[in-house]
Every structure is written in C-alpha cells, then in structure tokens.
Amino acid sequence: MTDKKELINSTDAVSKGDVESVLEKGDASGTNNPDSHFDVHANKRKYYDIEKSPQPEDVFRWQREHIKTKDQDKAGYPLNVIIDPAMREMYQHVHEQGLTNVFDRWAQQETIRCGFCKQGLSCQLCAQGPCRISPKVPRGACGVDAHVMVSRNFVYRHVTIGTAANIFHAMQAARTLKSAVQSPESGLKIRDKDKLLKYAEMAGINTANDVSQVALDFANWVLEDMGKPYYEESAMVQAFAPAKRKELWRKLGIFPGGGNSEVSFAQTKCMTNLNADPVDFLLTSVRLGVINEYQGLFALDILQEILMGTQKIAMKKQNMGLLKANMVNVITNGHMPLTAHVVMEIASLPEWQEKAKKLGADGIQILGHVCEGQQLINYEGTQNMSAYGGQEGEWLSEEYLFATGAVDLFMFDYNCTIPTLPLYAKRFGTKMVSTHEVIRLPGTEVVEFKPERMKEQAEKILQMALDAFKQRKAENREIYIPPYTTDCMIGFSTESVKAALGGTWDPLLDAIKKGSIRGIATIVGCTTAVYGQGGSNILAITKGLIEKDILVLSGGCTSAVMQYTGLCLPSAAEECGPGLKAVCKALGIPPVLSYGACVDIGKMTHTAKELADVLGVDTNMLPLVIGAPEYLEQKAVADACTAIALGWLVHVAPVPSVTGSDVVVKTLTETTETLGLGKLMVELSAEKTVQVYIDHIEKKRKNLGI
C-alpha cells in the first residue's frame, strides 16, 4: 500500500476527468486550504471542447425557449437550469478540469441528503443528541416534540443569523458615516446631504446644526438604538415604521427594542429546556423581522446612500464579458461596498491609471459582483466613476469567474464569498484580499476594515492588484473570457422612481386603479443550484407576471438574472401584457425595475409604505406580493419575516425546513394572516406560482374597490 499523492481518474459520475485526489482517499482532498492541494494547481491549464452558448444576439430568444422546452428536473443537470450564457460556458471549462464547483457539489450532496434535516426534525443543541423525530420516535431526549423542534430550528438556524447579519451591516455603515465626519482624510464624504437632513429630522435630531454635526448625531442615534435592551422600544421603528403596523405590533407584543439585544433574546429562547411554545417561537421570528427591517435593511440603505449617493436611473452593463485581458481587473465582492467605493474613486485618478499603463496594461477597472456590485452600479456617487467597469454576476458564478484567468484581485467583505475560492485563486493566479474582520479564508491577504483609514487601505489594495497583473503577464497565463455582456437599465429606488413620475406617485397609482398595472410583485433574493432553478425559476415566474400586467421590482442576485435575460431593458415592454406594455413605453422603462441588492429590499418596503400612505391604507392592503423563488440563506429568511410583519404574502422556493410540523406550517401559511400579519406560501411550479400571485393581487384589488 502506498501513500503516494497523485492524480487519478474519477470514478464519480458527477466529476468526470482528472480530479485532485489522494490514493486510497478518493476524489478531492476535502480541504479548502490551498497549501494542502498538491496537484491540479500546478498542472497546465486545460480547456476542453465545450458546448458554446448561443451568440450574444440570440441569447434572449434562446433563454425564453429554454424555459419552455427544457426539462428543469434532473435530466441534463446542470446545463438544463443554467441560463446565464457566460456561466454555462465556464461551468463546462471547470467541470472538465475536474475542479470542485457549486453545481457538482450540490448534485453530490443530493445523493446523501438527510430527510430529517430537510423537514427541520433534527436537533444538535445539547449533549443528549443529536436527536431526530419520526412517527416511531415522536420526542427528542429532552422531551421536545416536532412542533417545538421545527419552530426553534427556524428561529436560531435562520432568522437570528439573518437579522444579526443585516444589523451588523448597518452598524458598519453608521461607523463609516462617523469616520467621514471625524476623519476627512479617510477619503470618505457625505454625498447626499438632503437625505441626511430628511432622516435626521425624522429622528428628532437638530438639523439646524452644521451638516457634519448632524451626520455625527445621526450615526450615534442609530448606534445607540441598536444597543438598547429588548424591553425598550426601538426609536428607529418608532420613527420610520407605518403607524398602523406599529399599533398591531404593540397589540401582538412584538414591537422590538435594540437589535443586538433582540437577537440575544431570541437566541436565549432557543436554549435546551427553555421555551416550548411553537407559536411564540414563530411570533419571535416576526418580531425579529421588524427589527431586521428598521435597524438592518432600512437603516443601512439610508446610511450608504448618504455616503455614496442616492440611486439614479441609468444604463449600464453586466456579465463576464466586461473583463478585459489587458486591463488590471479588480472584482469587489460581498454586501458591504464601503471600502470598495473608495477603491473605485482612487482607481479613477489619472495617477493610478498611469501606474497601470506603465506595467503594459490599458488601465485599471473595478467590477462589482453579487450584491455589492448591484449596489455600486446603482449609487449616483459611484456608478459614473471612470474606473467603474460594470457588474459581473450572481453568486453562483464566482468560481467560474476566477476560472477565466483574468481576475487579478478579488476583494471581499462579507456574505457570498464561496469557501473554495482560495483553491481557485491558487489555480488561476488571482490575489484575494479580505476587507473586513468578519471573514477569513485560508491563504488570503487581510486589510482590516478601518473606515478612518480607507484611503490608505484602498491604495494598498490597488497596489496589490497592480502586482498581480504584473505577475499574470510575466507568467503569460492563459485566459478565456466568455463574450457576453448585457445592457440594463438600473438605479431604481423610492426617490428615483418618484422623480421619474414627476415627483408624485399619482401616475403609478392611476395606472393601478385603471388596471393597466394590476399590481406589483417584488422578485428578490438569491439564486440556487437546486434542480429546476439556477435562474430558470426566476425567469419563468417573472415572464409569467409581466405578461399579466404585473410590474416587477427586483433585488439581490435575482437582479443579475433579470439583467442577463434582458428584462431590465425598456425593449422588454414588448413581452408584457397590453396595460403594462403601454405604461412602460410611455415612461421609457423596463417591466422589471432593479432596486439593486438584497439589502435594498429596505428601499422596496419604503416604496410600499409611501404608496400605502397616499392611498390612506395599511401596508397589508396593497396589491403586492413578495417572491423569493430561489432563496438561499439566512438573511433571505429574516427578510421573509420582515414581509410577514408588514402584512404581505411571501412566496419562497425551495421548500424551507419547516415541513416536519403541521402546526408550524399552518401558523406560517394561515394563522399569521388572521392576526393582521402576512403569510408564507411555498410553491415550486413557476406556472402555479404566477397564478397564486395573480389571485392574491386580484383579491387585494377587490378589497380596495379597484
């Protein structure tokens, strides 16, 4: 027997070709530490003959035919579900090289997935476990039943983590606003003074003071409110939430206090042998949904727009074809574009472009990825910086983006940075840099998040990028860039939409009342590798909605799908029903309005609040549906709880891990609505989903008398 390390030919039907392996241990080493991978990273790059995507001019037509005729189930996976033409090509390049990647990993996991976990019927909280519940074994060792186990898992595995992440993000934004005032040499500035003054006044802050003092007071007000105990009402909820919702939340005992304390309160409830009331757990989730909105999403949206400018409607470009072989290509990834906007501003200076040209490059470009990119492409203060190169794609494409060989530096903060990327960085020569202490990956550089030193940190990052480009050229590395880009209209927000309508909501509301627009659907969240998804579900549902005169707002990686399928182009009006088509053509807008990132859902709720205020109704009366047809992670679940708190129907797919309890299912899908809250709806079929949306919107129209 030998312990020799060598490449072997995979016996796994999923992973064809040569794969990184250890003899006697099977395919892959099972570690994401690049220093432990001894083989394929040293191999010469191999690009195989692959099935090319349609020509750019034929992509939109092909995508629409694909979702009609292709089997979206197991057969032909994953090419049967991937509708991004660039990702289709790069998946094949990666797969044929035997490299671990998200679609192959999902398929491998599907063969061993635990049915108990899928239903929420497993628990590892205490030392008596793990426990699983079945008809034959109806209680855990502690005595917990299925209803408590499922509801408790829902709170601590999903909602608390998602809520904490959004509050954490808002905290960093408040911290950054303080630094813009206290350390002007940091490179930060206040770009939207009017927004600052508006929300500071709503917070009860003296806006007659110097703007720097107002900014400091507002940032401190946000931070202080986050730090309140759970039993003291949140000032942010009090200042910004709809009046009728606040009355209901108090009545139900779910009016929250400080966000950090609320998360602690909810987590404490989840301890072994503590809370055993499934309904209380679910109401706790809704309570977290309230604070997730006002101390998370809504707060960070305000703060970031003060620093980076309110969203502005514009035409921009998206997808991997924006990479340029002879440019210094910097990708900024994550959800927190605070350092990135300073990097972009400095890279736009002639002196830094000249540094790149002295190395033989045509210049430096900064490209956004996942939700960070969706924010940068939308903000007025960043979208027109000369070094800005556009938006790259959704989270599923990260590994494939590295595999182009054209990415010199990948900077990342938090959220949606795949653990395998260090392997790809070593394999394809990309420099990786963490820009926040909340995330670490093996073998990567670290530039700690210090907003008071952002200019200095940005220069350090850019120098790393120049050095990486120099090395790429010296090694003459092979590059393949899929030739796909898509134009898209972006920059929609409460303010920009209202401005486009002439400063009033009346034209939109008139169109809704007349029936030209039947209602609004927000299609938000992530994409997943699950059978039948990969962007396909999002496209199919959205197409079905606009054909029925329903206006769509998008946010998150969902926005990337809308962009690379052409639904964010004004010409997509031709695919709408007659009413929506006429409205879109009259205004010169697409039927899908991209609000940006998943965190920009806070902007959508603000739009809904303003519409409800004009109509003089509660938010739950609006002809509105929230859809997350390919949701992925914990923040998406917290955002769903926000929507339920505001009274809306929330559609999710895939099926969340709550089906092990009929009490939990009934509470989330029925009971919450009887309390004046919203409700959850689960449906995997795109066709059936569209009909549910339509039926709900028509019901709300009837209730409004329109």
Long-range contacts (C-beta under 8 A, 24 or more apart in sequence): 5-38, 5-39, 6-39, 7-39, 7-40, 7-43, 10-98, 12-108, 14-104, 14-107, 14-108, 15-95, 15-98, 15-104, 15-108, 16-95, 16-96, 16-98, 17-95, 17-96, 17-97, 17-98, 18-97, 18-98, 19-98, 19-99, 20-98, 20-99, 28-100, 32-419, 32-420, 32-422, 32-423, 32-441, 32-442, 33-422, 33-442, 33-443, 34-422, 34-423, 34-425, 34-426, 34-442, 34-443, 35-442, 35-443, 37-423, 37-426, 40-97, 40-98, 40-99, 40-427, 41-423, 41-426, 41-427, 45-97, 45-405, 45-428, 45-477, 45-478, 46-96, 46-97, 47-93, 47-478, 47-480, 48-92, 48-93, 48-96, 48-97, 50-89, 50-92, 50-93, 50-96, 51-79, 51-88, 51-92, 52-89, 53-85, 53-86, 53-88, 53-89, 53-482, 53-484, 54-85, 56-85, 56-483, 56-484, 56-485, 59-85, 59-484, 59-486, 59-564, 59-566, 60-565, 60-566, 63-539, 63-565, 63-566, 64-539, 64-543, 66-536, 67-536, 67-539, 67-540, 67-543, 67-686, 72-531, 72-532, 72-533, 72-536, 72-537, 73-531, 73-532, 74-531, 77-103, 77-107, 77-531, 78-103, 78-107, 78-529, 78-534, 81-529, 81-531, 81-532, 81-533, 81-534, 81-535, 81-536, 82-534, 82-535, 83-534, 83-535, 83-536, 83-539, 83-561, 83-564, 83-565, 84-319, 84-393, 84-394, 84-397, 84-535, 84-560, 84-561, 84-564, 85-319, 85-482, 85-484, 85-564, 86-319, 86-320, 86-321, 86-393, 86-397, 86-400, 86-482, 86-484, 86-564, 87-320, 87-393, 87-396, 87-397, 87-400, 89-482, 90-320, 90-397, 90-400, 90-401, 90-403, 90-404, 90-482, 91-400, 93-400, 93-403, 93-480, 94-399, 94-400, 94-403, 99-399, 99-403, 99-423, 99-424, 99-427, 100-399, 100-420, 100-423, 101-399, 101-400, 101-420, 102-396, 102-398, 102-399, 102-418, 102-529, 103-396, 103-529, 103-534, 105-529, 106-529, 106-530, 110-531, 116-660, 117-657, 118-655, 118-657, 118-659, 119-150, 119-657, 119-658, 119-659, 119-660, 120-149, 120-150, 120-153, 120-154, 120-657, 120-658, 120-659, 120-660, 120-661, 120-664, 121-146, 121-149, 121-150, 121-660, 122-149, 122-153, 123-149, 123-152, 123-153, 125-270, 125-271, 125-272, 126-272, 133-660, 142-272, 142-273, 144-276, 146-660, 146-661, 147-278, 147-661, 147-663, 147-664, 148-275, 148-276, 148-277, 148-278, 148-281, 149-660, 149-661, 150-278, 150-657, 150-658, 150-660, 150-661, 150-664, 151-278, 151-279, 151-281, 151-282, 151-658, 151-661, 151-663, 151-664, 152-269, 152-270, 152-275, 152-278, 152-281, 153-657, 154-281, 154-282, 154-285, 154-637, 154-656, 154-657, 154-658, 154-664, 155-266, 155-269, 155-270, 155-281, 155-284, 155-285, 155-288, 156-266, 156-267, 156-270, 157-634, 157-657, 158-634, 158-637, 158-638, 158-656, 159-266, 159-284, 159-285, 159-288, 159-289, 159-292, 159-634, 159-637, 159-638, 159-641, 160-263, 160-266, 160-267, 160-270, 160-288, 161-634, 161-635, 161-638, 162-292, 162-633, 162-634, 162-635, 162-636, 162-637, 162-638, 162-639, 163-259, 163-262, 163-263, 163-288, 163-289, 163-291, 163-292, 163-296, 163-638, 164-260, 164-263, 165-414, 165-415, 165-634, 165-635, 165-638, 166-292, 166-296, 166-297, 166-300, 166-599, 166-635, 166-638, 167-226, 167-259, 167-260, 167-263, 167-291, 167-292, 167-295, 167-296, 168-414, 168-438, 169-296, 169-300, 169-335, 169-336, 169-414, 169-599, 170-222, 170-226, 170-295, 170-296, 170-297, 170-299, 170-300, 170-303, 171-223, 171-226, 172-336, 172-338, 172-436, 172-449, 172-451, 173-299, 173-300, 173-303, 173-304, 173-307, 173-336, 173-338, 174-219, 174-222, 174-223, 174-226, 174-299, 174-303, 175-219, 175-223, 175-451, 176-303, 176-307, 176-338, 176-451, 177-215, 177-218, 177-219, 177-303, 177-306, 177-307, 178-215, 178-216, 178-219, 178-220, 178-451, 179-451, 179-452, 179-454, 180-215, 180-307, 180-451, 181-212, 181-213, 181-215, 181-216, 181-219, 182-216, 182-452, 183-451, 183-452, 183-453, 185-455, 186-342, 186-451, 186-452, 186-453, 186-454, 186-455, 187-342, 187-345, 187-346, 187-454, 187-455, 187-458, 188-307, 188-342, 188-451, 188-454, 189-307, 190-215, 190-306, 190-307, 191-306, 191-307, 191-308, 191-309, 191-380, 191-381, 192-305, 192-306, 192-309, 192-310, 192-380, 192-381, 195-302, 195-305, 195-306, 195-310, 196-306, 199-302, 202-239, 202-240, 203-235, 203-236, 203-239, 204-239, 215-306, 219-303, 222-295, 222-299, 222-303, 225-258, 225-259, 225-295, 226-258, 226-259, 226-260, 226-295, 227-258, 227-260, 227-261, 228-257, 228-258, 228-261, 229-257, 229-258, 229-261, 230-256, 230-257, 230-258, 230-261, 230-262, 230-264, 230-265, 231-257, 232-257, 232-258, 233-257, 234-258, 234-259, 234-291, 234-294, 234-295, 236-294, 236-295, 236-298, 236-299, 237-290, 237-291, 237-294, 237-295, 240-294, 240-298, 241-290, 241-293, 241-294, 242-609, 242-612, 242-613, 242-618, 242-619, 242-646, 244-618, 244-619, 245-618, 245-619, 245-645, 245-646, 245-647, 248-675, 248-676, 248-677, 249-287, 249-290, 249-645, 252-283, 252-286, 252-675, 252-676, 252-677, 253-283, 254-283, 254-284, 254-286, 254-287, 254-290, 254-645, 255-287, 255-290, 256-287, 256-288, 256-290, 256-291, 257-291, 258-295, 259-291, 259-295, 259-296, 262-287, 262-288, 262-291, 263-288, 278-661, 278-663, 278-664, 278-667, 279-663, 279-667, 279-671, 282-664, 282-667, 282-668, 282-672, 285-641, 286-641, 286-644, 286-645, 286-672, 286-677, 287-645, 288-638, 288-641, 289-638, 289-639, 289-640, 289-641, 289-642, 289-643, 289-644, 289-645, 290-642, 290-645, 292-638, 292-639, 292-641, 292-642, 293-602, 293-605, 293-642, 293-645, 293-646, 296-602, 296-638, 297-599, 297-600, 297-601, 297-602, 297-605, 297-639, 297-642, 298-602, 298-605, 298-606, 299-602, 300-599, 300-602, 301-599, 301-600, 301-602, 301-603, 301-606, 304-337, 304-338, 304-375, 304-379, 305-379, 307-338, 307-341, 307-381, 308-337, 308-341, 308-375, 308-376, 308-379, 308-380, 308-381, 308-382, 309-379, 309-380, 309-381, 309-382, 310-379, 310-380, 310-493, 310-495, 310-496, 311-378, 311-379, 311-380, 311-491, 311-492, 311-493, 311-495, 311-496, 311-595, 311-596, 311-603, 312-378, 312-379, 312-380, 312-383, 312-491, 312-496, 313-489, 313-490, 313-491, 313-492, 313-496, 313-500, 314-383, 314-384, 314-489, 314-490, 314-491, 315-487, 315-488, 315-489, 315-490, 316-377, 316-383, 316-390, 316-391, 316-487, 316-488, 316-490, 317-390, 317-391, 317-485, 317-486, 317-487, 317-488, 318-377, 318-390, 318-391, 318-392, 318-393, 318-485, 318-486, 318-488, 318-560, 318-563, 318-564, 319-391, 319-392, 319-393, 319-482, 319-484, 319-485, 319-486, 319-563, 319-564, 320-392, 320-393, 320-397, 320-400, 320-401, 320-404, 320-481, 320-482, 320-484, 321-481, 321-482, 321-483, 321-484, 321-485, 322-365, 322-367, 322-389, 322-390, 322-391, 322-392, 322-485, 323-367, 323-392, 323-404, 323-406, 323-407, 323-481, 324-362, 324-365, 324-389, 324-406, 324-481, 325-406, 325-479, 325-481, 326-360, 326-361, 326-362, 327-356, 327-361, 327-362, 327-363, 327-364, 327-365, 327-389, 328-356, 328-359, 328-361, 328-363, 328-364, 328-365, 328-408, 328-409, 328-465, 328-466, 328-468, 328-469, 329-365, 329-367, 329-389, 329-406, 329-407, 329-408, 329-409, 329-469, 330-364, 330-365, 330-366, 330-367, 330-408, 330-409, 330-410, 330-411, 330-461, 330-462, 330-465, 331-367, 331-368, 331-369, 331-392, 331-401, 331-407, 331-409, 331-410, 331-411, 332-366, 332-367, 332-368, 332-369, 332-372, 332-373, 332-376, 332-411, 332-412, 333-368, 333-369, 333-370, 333-372, 333-373, 333-398, 333-410, 333-411, 333-412, 333-413, 333-416, 333-417, 334-370, 334-371, 334-372, 334-412, 334-413, 334-414, 334-415, 334-416, 334-417, 334-435, 334-436, 334-439, 335-370, 335-371, 335-372, 335-413, 335-414, 335-415, 335-416, 335-597, 335-598, 335-599, 336-372, 336-413, 336-414, 336-415, 336-436, 337-368, 337-372, 337-375, 337-376, 337-382, 337-413, 338-413, 338-449, 338-451, 338-454, 339-411, 339-413, 339-435, 339-436, 339-447, 339-449, 339-454, 339-457, 339-458, 339-461, 340-366, 340-368, 340-372, 340-376, 340-411, 340-413, 340-435, 341-376, 341-379, 341-381, 341-382, 342-454, 342-455, 342-457, 342-458, 343-411, 343-458, 343-461, 343-462, 344-376, 344-382, 344-385, 344-387, 344-388, 345-382, 345-385, 345-387, 345-458, 346-455, 346-458, 346-459, 346-462, 347-385, 347-387, 347-458, 347-462, 348-385, 348-386, 348-387, 348-388, 352-387, 352-462, 353-386, 353-387, 355-466, 356-466, 356-469, 359-466, 359-469, 359-470, 359-473, 360-473, 361-469, 363-387, 364-462, 364-465, 364-466, 365-389, 367-391, 367-392, 368-392, 369-393, 369-397, 369-398, 369-401, 370-394, 370-395, 370-398, 370-415, 370-416, 370-557, 370-560, 371-415, 371-416, 371-556, 371-557, 371-596, 371-597, 371-598, 371-599, 372-413, 372-597, 374-555, 374-556, 374-559, 374-560, 374-594, 374-596, 374-597, 374-600, 375-596, 375-597, 375-599, 375-600, 377-490, 377-491, 377-596, 378-490, 378-491, 378-492, 378-493, 378-594, 378-595, 378-596, 378-600, 380-491, 383-490, 383-491, 390-485, 391-560, 391-563, 393-560, 393-564, 394-526, 394-527, 394-535, 394-557, 394-560, 394-561, 395-526, 395-527, 395-557, 395-632, 396-527, 396-528, 396-529, 396-534, 396-535, 396-557, 399-424, 402-427, 402-428, 402-430, 403-427, 403-428, 403-480, 404-428, 404-479, 404-480, 404-481, 404-482, 405-429, 405-472, 405-477, 405-478, 405-479, 405-480, 406-479, 406-481, 408-465, 408-468, 408-469, 408-472, 409-433, 409-461, 409-464, 409-465, 409-468, 411-435, 411-447, 411-461, 412-439, 413-438, 413-439, 413-449, 414-438, 414-439, 415-635, 416-557, 417-441, 428-477, 429-468, 429-471, 429-472, 429-475, 429-477, 430-468, 431-464, 431-465, 431-467, 431-468, 433-461, 433-464, 435-461, 484-564, 486-563, 486-564, 486-566, 487-569, 488-562, 488-563, 488-568, 488-569, 488-594, 489-568, 489-569, 489-570, 489-589, 489-590, 489-594, 490-559, 490-563, 490-568, 490-594, 490-596, 491-594, 492-553, 492-593, 492-594, 492-595, 493-595, 493-596, 493-600, 493-603, 493-607, 494-603, 494-606, 494-607, 494-610, 497-593, 497-607, 498-610, 500-587, 500-589, 501-587, 505-610, 505-611, 505-614, 506-614, 508-611, 509-611, 509-614, 509-615, 511-579, 511-583, 512-623, 512-706, 513-706, 514-579, 515-549, 515-579, 515-706, 516-549, 516-579, 516-580, 516-582, 516-583, 517-549, 517-550, 517-551, 517-579, 517-580, 517-583, 518-548, 518-549, 518-550, 518-579, 518-623, 518-694, 518-697, 518-698, 518-701, 519-550, 519-551, 519-622, 519-623, 519-624, 519-625, 519-697, 519-698, 519-700, 519-701, 520-550, 520-551, 520-552, 520-553, 520-608, 520-622, 520-623, 520-624, 520-625, 521-545, 521-550, 521-551, 521-552, 521-553, 521-624, 521-625, 521-626, 521-627, 521-693, 521-697, 522-552, 522-553, 522-554, 522-555, 522-601, 522-604, 522-624, 522-625, 522-626, 522-627, 523-552, 523-553, 523-554, 523-558, 523-562, 523-592, 523-627, 523-628, 523-629, 524-553, 524-554, 524-555, 524-556, 524-558, 524-598, 524-601, 524-604, 524-626, 524-627, 524-628, 524-639, 525-555, 525-556, 525-557, 525-558, 525-598, 525-628, 525-629, 525-630, 525-631, 525-632, 525-636, 525-639, 526-556, 526-557, 526-558, 526-598, 526-628, 526-630, 526-631, 526-632, 526-633, 526-636, 527-557, 527-558, 527-560, 527-561, 527-630, 527-632, 528-630, 528-631, 528-632, 528-654, 530-630, 530-654, 532-684, 533-629, 533-630, 533-653, 533-654, 534-630, 535-561, 535-564, 535-565, 535-630, 537-629, 537-630, 537-653, 537-686, 538-562, 538-629, 538-630, 539-565, 539-567, 540-686, 540-687, 541-627, 541-629, 541-686, 541-689, 541-690, 541-693, 542-567, 542-592, 543-567, 543-575, 544-686, 544-687, 544-689, 544-690, 545-690, 545-693, 545-694, 546-572, 546-575, 546-576, 546-577, 546-580, 546-591, 546-592, 547-575, 547-576, 547-577, 548-577, 548-690, 548-694, 549-576, 549-577, 549-578, 549-579, 549-580, 550-580, 550-693, 550-694, 550-697, 551-580, 551-583, 551-591, 551-593, 552-591, 552-592, 552-593, 553-592, 553-593, 553-594, 553-595, 553-604, 553-607, 554-592, 554-593, 554-594, 554-595, 555-594, 555-595, 555-596, 555-597, 555-598, 555-599, 555-600, 555-601, 555-603, 555-604, 556-597, 556-598, 556-601, 556-636, 557-598, 558-630, 559-594, 559-595, 559-596, 559-597, 562-592, 562-594, 563-594, 567-591, 567-592, 568-592, 568-594, 598-635, 598-636, 598-639, 601-639, 601-642, 605-642, 605-646, 608-646, 615-704, 617-704, 618-647, 619-646, 619-647, 619-648, 620-646, 620-647, 620-648, 620-676, 620-677, 620-678, 621-647, 621-700, 621-703, 621-704, 622-648, 622-700, 623-697, 623-698, 623-700, 623-701, 623-704, 624-648, 624-697, 624-700, 625-649, 625-651, 625-693, 625-696, 625-697, 626-650, 626-651, 626-678, 627-651, 627-689, 627-693, 628-652, 628-653, 629-653, 629-686, 629-689, 630-654, 640-680, 643-678, 644-668, 644-672, 644-677, 644-678, 644-679, 644-680, 645-677, 645-678, 646-678, 647-676, 647-677, 647-678, 648-678, 649-678, 649-679, 649-681, 649-693, 649-696, 650-678, 650-679, 650-680, 650-681, 651-680, 651-681, 651-682, 651-683, 651-689, 651-692, 651-693, 652-680, 652-681, 652-682, 653-682, 653-683, 653-684, 653-689, 654-684, 655-682, 655-684, 656-682
